[in-house]
Amino acid sequence: MPKLKTHSGAKKRFKVTGTGKVKARKPNRSHNFSTKNAKRERRLRKGLVLESRAAAPLKQVLQGR
């Protein structure tokens, strides 16, 4: 059976850490900052660690990473 390919959209957006957690960037952080207050911008700077329920299907898509 051939190797499964990594989903190219997922590999650009998610990273699996050494302990197996899945990291991502928070959404709403690319433009339109005039409508967002400073507190919200600071919160959005931090990364996001996905829960195990959400990370399980992503790990299958990111096989070999």
Number of C-alpha atoms within 10 A of each C-alpha: 3 4 7 11 10 15 13 10 10 14 15 9 10 19 19 18 11 7 6 11 15 20 17 16 15 14 10 12 14 7 8 8 12 7 7 12 9 11 8 12 13 9 11 15 12 11 12 14 18 15 11 13 8 11 18 13 10 19 20 12 18 19 14 10 10
